[in-house]
Amino acid sequence: MADVVPISEKLRDSRETLLQRHLTAHNEGDVEGVLATFSRPRIELIASGRVLEGTEAVRSYLEDRRHSFPDQHFEVICHHHSDGAVVSEHWMTGTHLGDLHGVEPTGRRFRARMAAIFEFEGEDLVNQRLYYDAGTIARQLA
C-alpha cells in the first residue's frame, strides 16, 4: 500500500481561500462567481438523487434556487480538511419567495444544518456533494 502524504499547509490554505470565494458568491447570488470556483462544475444533491454535470446544468440549478430563495445564505460552522476533499458543515437559510418546482411561494423562512463535501484535484474544485434533510426544510415552508 502506498504511503499517504497529507496535504501541505499551502494547499490547505489555497482550498480554504477558494471555498471562501465559493460561499461568498453563493451568499451574494453571484451565479457566475460560483461557477468560476469550479474547474469542472458538478453538484450532487443527495436528498433528491440529482447530479448536475457541466456549466449549463449547474448554472440553471443555481439560478432556480436563487429565484425560489433570493436571500439564500450559507453560514459556515466548520471545515474539515482531508487529502482529496474539504467537508463543510453550515447552516443554510432562505425565504421562499419564488416558485419552487410548481409550489407557490409561501413567504416562509427555513433554517437547516447541512454538510457539503467539496472534492478537489490538487487546488481544483471538481465536485460539490450536498447532504441536507429536505423534510426539515419542507416542514418549515409549509
Phi and psi restraints in degrees (value plus and minus 20) as a CYANA .aco file:
   2 ALA   PHI     -92.3   -52.3
   2 ALA   PSI     127.8   167.8
   3 ASP   PHI     -89.6   -49.6
   3 ASP   PSI     117.5   157.5
   4 VAL   PHI    -112.4   -72.4
   4 VAL   PSI     103.8   143.8
   5 VAL   PHI    -120.4   -80.4
   5 VAL   PSI     100.3   140.3
   6 PRO   PHI     -84.5   -44.5
   6 PRO   PSI     135.3   175.3
   7 ILE   PHI     -85.2   -45.2
   7 ILE   PSI     130.4   170.4
   8 SER   PHI     -96.0   -56.0
   8 SER   PSI     142.1   182.1
   9 GLU   PHI     -82.3   -42.3
   9 GLU   PSI     -56.9   -16.9
  10 LYS   PHI     -82.3   -42.3
  10 LYS   PSI     -65.4   -25.4
  11 LEU   PHI     -86.4   -46.4
  11 LEU   PSI     -61.3   -21.3
  12 ARG   PHI     -79.3   -39.3
  12 ARG   PSI     -66.4   -26.4
  13 ASP   PHI     -84.3   -44.3
  13 ASP   PSI     -59.2   -19.2
  14 SER   PHI     -82.2   -42.2
  14 SER   PSI     -64.5   -24.5
  15 ARG   PHI     -85.3   -45.3
  15 ARG   PSI     -61.2   -21.2
  16 GLU   PHI     -81.3   -41.3
  16 GLU   PSI     -63.8   -23.8
  17 THR   PHI     -82.6   -42.6
  17 THR   PSI     -63.0   -23.0
  18 LEU   PHI     -82.5   -42.5
  18 LEU   PSI     -63.0   -23.0
  19 LEU   PHI     -86.3   -46.3
  19 LEU   PSI     -55.2   -15.2
  20 GLN   PHI     -81.6   -41.6
  20 GLN   PSI     -64.2   -24.2
  21 ARG   PHI     -81.9   -41.9
  21 ARG   PSI     -63.3   -23.3
  22 HIS   PHI     -79.6   -39.6
  22 HIS   PSI     -71.1   -31.1
  23 LEU   PHI     -92.3   -52.3
  23 LEU   PSI     -54.4   -14.4
  24 THR   PHI     -82.6   -42.6
  24 THR   PSI     -64.1   -24.1
  25 ALA   PHI     -81.1   -41.1
  25 ALA   PSI     -63.2   -23.2
  26 HIS   PHI     -76.0   -36.0
  26 HIS   PSI     -71.5   -31.5
  27 ASN   PHI     -84.4   -44.4
  27 ASN   PSI     -47.6    -7.6
  28 GLU   PHI    -109.9   -69.9
  28 GLU   PSI     -21.7    18.3
  29 GLY   PHI      52.1    92.1
  29 GLY   PSI       3.1    43.1
  30 ASP   PHI    -111.1   -71.1
  30 ASP   PSI      66.1   106.1
  31 VAL   PHI     -79.6   -39.6
  31 VAL   PSI     -64.6   -24.6
  32 GLU   PHI     -84.8   -44.8
  32 GLU   PSI     -54.8   -14.8
  33 GLY   PHI     -84.5   -44.5
  33 GLY   PSI     -60.2   -20.2
  34 VAL   PHI     -83.6   -43.6
  34 VAL   PSI     -68.5   -28.5
  35 LEU   PHI     -78.6   -38.6
  35 LEU   PSI     -56.1   -16.1
  36 ALA   PHI     -87.1   -47.1
  36 ALA   PSI     -36.8     3.2
  37 THR   PHI    -102.6   -62.6
  37 THR   PSI     -34.0     6.0
  38 PHE   PHI    -112.1   -72.1
  38 PHE   PSI     122.5   162.5
  39 SER   PHI    -104.3   -64.3
  39 SER   PSI     -51.3   -11.3
  40 ARG   PHI    -160.3  -120.3
  40 ARG   PSI      81.3   121.3
  41 PRO   PHI     -79.7   -39.7
  41 PRO   PSI     106.1   146.1
  42 ARG   PHI    -178.1  -138.1
  42 ARG   PSI     110.4   150.4
  43 ILE   PHI    -152.4  -112.4
  43 ILE   PSI     111.7   151.7
  44 GLU   PHI    -128.8   -88.8
  44 GLU   PSI     104.9   144.9
  45 LEU   PHI    -124.6   -84.6
  45 LEU   PSI      76.8   116.8
  46 ILE   PHI     -83.9   -43.9
  46 ILE   PSI     -57.8   -17.8
  47 ALA   PHI     -80.2   -40.2
  47 ALA   PSI     -54.7   -14.7
  48 SER   PHI    -126.7   -86.7
  48 SER   PSI     -31.4     8.6
  49 GLY   PHI      59.6    99.6
  49 GLY   PSI     -12.4    27.6
  50 ARG   PHI    -103.2   -63.2
  50 ARG   PSI     123.7   163.7
  51 VAL   PHI    -144.2  -104.2
  51 VAL   PSI     104.2   144.2
  52 LEU   PHI    -127.3   -87.3
  52 LEU   PSI      95.2   135.2
  53 GLU   PHI    -138.3   -98.3
  53 GLU   PSI     104.2   144.2
  54 GLY   PHI      77.5   117.5
  54 GLY   PSI     142.6   182.6
  55 THR   PHI     -78.3   -38.3
  55 THR   PSI     -68.7   -28.7
  56 GLU   PHI     -86.9   -46.9
  56 GLU   PSI     -61.1   -21.1
  57 ALA   PHI     -84.9   -44.9
  57 ALA   PSI     -63.7   -23.7
  58 VAL   PHI     -89.3   -49.3
  58 VAL   PSI     -61.8   -21.8
  59 ARG   PHI     -78.7   -38.7
  59 ARG   PSI     -66.9   -26.9
  60 SER   PHI     -80.1   -40.1
  60 SER   PSI     -64.6   -24.6
  61 TYR   PHI     -80.8   -40.8
  61 TYR   PSI     -68.0   -28.0
  62 LEU   PHI     -84.0   -44.0
  62 LEU   PSI     -60.0   -20.0
  63 GLU   PHI     -85.9   -45.9
  63 GLU   PSI     -61.0   -21.0
  64 ASP   PHI     -82.0   -42.0
  64 ASP   PSI     -64.4   -24.4
  65 ARG   PHI     -81.7   -41.7
  65 ARG   PSI     -63.3   -23.3
  66 ARG   PHI     -86.9   -46.9
  66 ARG   PSI     -54.0   -14.0
  67 HIS   PHI     -85.4   -45.4
  67 HIS   PSI     -65.0   -25.0
  68 SER   PHI     -92.2   -52.2
  68 SER   PSI     -57.4   -17.4
  69 PHE   PHI    -151.8  -111.8
  69 PHE   PSI      58.1    98.1
  70 PRO   PHI     -80.4   -40.4
  70 PRO   PSI     -42.5    -2.5
  71 ASP   PHI    -125.4   -85.4
  71 ASP   PSI      -0.8    39.2
  72 GLN   PHI     -73.1   -33.1
  72 GLN   PSI     116.5   156.5
  73 HIS   PHI    -164.4  -124.4
  73 HIS   PSI     125.4   165.4
  74 PHE   PHI    -140.9  -100.9
  74 PHE   PSI     104.7   144.7
  75 GLU   PHI    -133.1   -93.1
  75 GLU   PSI      94.3   134.3
  76 VAL   PHI     -87.7   -47.7
  76 VAL   PSI     111.4   151.4
  77 ILE   PHI    -112.1   -72.1
  77 ILE   PSI     -69.9   -29.9
  78 CYS   PHI    -186.8  -146.8
  78 CYS   PSI     140.3   180.3
  79 HIS   PHI    -139.2   -99.2
  79 HIS   PSI     119.8   159.8
  80 HIS   PHI    -140.0  -100.0
  80 HIS   PSI      96.5   136.5
  81 HIS   PHI    -111.6   -71.6
  81 HIS   PSI     118.5   158.5
  82 SER   PHI    -152.2  -112.2
  82 SER   PSI    -197.7  -157.7
  83 ASP   PHI     -81.6   -41.6
  83 ASP   PSI     -61.9   -21.9
  84 GLY   PHI    -134.8   -94.8
  84 GLY   PSI     -16.2    23.8
  85 ALA   PHI    -177.1  -137.1
  85 ALA   PSI     144.9   184.9
  86 VAL   PHI    -145.1  -105.1
  86 VAL   PSI     104.6   144.6
  87 VAL   PHI    -113.6   -73.6
  87 VAL   PSI     105.4   145.4
  88 SER   PHI    -137.8   -97.8
  88 SER   PSI     104.1   144.1
  89 GLU   PHI    -121.6   -81.6
  89 GLU   PSI     115.3   155.3
  90 HIS   PHI    -176.3  -136.3
  90 HIS   PSI     144.9   184.9
  91 TRP   PHI    -110.6   -70.6
  91 TRP   PSI     111.6   151.6
  92 MET   PHI    -130.8   -90.8
  92 MET   PSI     109.5   149.5
  93 THR   PHI    -152.3  -112.3
  93 THR   PSI     140.9   180.9
  94 GLY   PHI     157.8   197.8
  94 GLY   PSI     142.2   182.2
  95 THR   PHI    -135.5   -95.5
  95 THR   PSI     109.2   149.2
  96 HIS   PHI     -97.3   -57.3
  96 HIS   PSI      72.7   112.7
  97 LEU   PHI    -134.4   -94.4
  97 LEU   PSI     -21.4    18.6
  98 GLY   PHI    -157.3  -117.3
  98 GLY   PSI     139.3   179.3
  99 ASP   PHI     -70.2   -30.2
  99 ASP   PSI     118.2   158.2
 100 LEU   PHI    -151.2  -111.2
 100 LEU   PSI      80.1   120.1
 101 HIS   PHI      31.6    71.6
 101 HIS   PSI      24.9    64.9
 102 GLY   PHI      66.5   106.5
 102 GLY   PSI     -22.9    17.1
 103 VAL   PHI    -113.3   -73.3
 103 VAL   PSI     103.9   143.9
 104 GLU   PHI     -84.4   -44.4
 104 GLU   PSI     128.9   168.9
 105 PRO   PHI     -80.2   -40.2
 105 PRO   PSI     118.5   158.5
 106 THR   PHI    -118.4   -78.4
 106 THR   PSI     -37.7     2.3
 107 GLY   PHI      55.3    95.3
 107 GLY   PSI     -16.3    23.7
 108 ARG   PHI    -109.5   -69.5
 108 ARG   PSI     135.6   175.6
 109 ARG   PHI    -124.2   -84.2
 109 ARG   PSI     127.2   167.2
 110 PHE   PHI    -144.9  -104.9
 110 PHE   PSI     138.0   178.0
 111 ARG   PHI    -164.4  -124.4
 111 ARG   PSI     103.1   143.1
 112 ALA   PHI    -162.4  -122.4
 112 ALA   PSI     119.8   159.8
 113 ARG   PHI    -100.0   -60.0
 113 ARG   PSI     119.5   159.5
 114 MET   PHI    -163.7  -123.7
 114 MET   PSI     149.4   189.4
 115 ALA   PHI    -151.7  -111.7
 115 ALA   PSI     124.9   164.9
 116 ALA   PHI    -151.1  -111.1
 116 ALA   PSI     114.2   154.2
 117 ILE   PHI    -123.4   -83.4
 117 ILE   PSI      95.1   135.1
 118 PHE   PHI    -116.4   -76.4
 118 PHE   PSI      92.2   132.2
 119 GLU   PHI    -111.9   -71.9
 119 GLU   PSI     116.5   156.5
 120 PHE   PHI    -142.7  -102.7
 120 PHE   PSI     129.8   169.8
 121 GLU   PHI    -136.5   -96.5
 121 GLU   PSI      81.5   121.5
 122 GLY   PHI      44.0    84.0
 122 GLY   PSI    -142.1  -102.1
 123 GLU   PHI    -110.6   -70.6
 123 GLU   PSI     -24.6    15.4
 124 ASP   PHI    -110.5   -70.5
 124 ASP   PSI     105.5   145.5
 125 LEU   PHI     -97.9   -57.9
 125 LEU   PSI     102.1   142.1
 126 VAL   PHI    -139.3   -99.3
 126 VAL   PSI     -31.4     8.6
 127 ASN   PHI    -184.3  -144.3
 127 ASN   PSI     125.4   165.4
 128 GLN   PHI    -147.0  -107.0
 128 GLN   PSI      97.9   137.9
 129 ARG   PHI    -129.2   -89.2
 129 ARG   PSI      98.7   138.7
 130 LEU   PHI    -124.9   -84.9
 130 LEU   PSI     111.5   151.5
 131 TYR   PHI    -140.5  -100.5
 131 TYR   PSI     103.0   143.0
 132 TYR   PHI    -177.9  -137.9
 132 TYR   PSI     140.6   180.6
 133 ASP   PHI    -113.3   -73.3
 133 ASP   PSI      82.9   122.9
 134 ALA   PHI     -82.1   -42.1
 134 ALA   PSI     -50.4   -10.4
 135 GLY   PHI     -84.3   -44.3
 135 GLY   PSI     -58.4   -18.4
 136 THR   PHI     -80.4   -40.4
 136 THR   PSI     -63.7   -23.7
 137 ILE   PHI     -87.5   -47.5
 137 ILE   PSI     -67.4   -27.4
 138 ALA   PHI     -79.5   -39.5
 138 ALA   PSI     -61.7   -21.7
 139 ARG   PHI     -82.1   -42.1
 139 ARG   PSI     -56.2   -16.2
 140 GLN   PHI     -95.8   -55.8
 140 GLN   PSI     -43.6    -3.6
 141 LEU   PHI    -110.3   -70.3
 141 LEU   PSI     -36.6     3.4
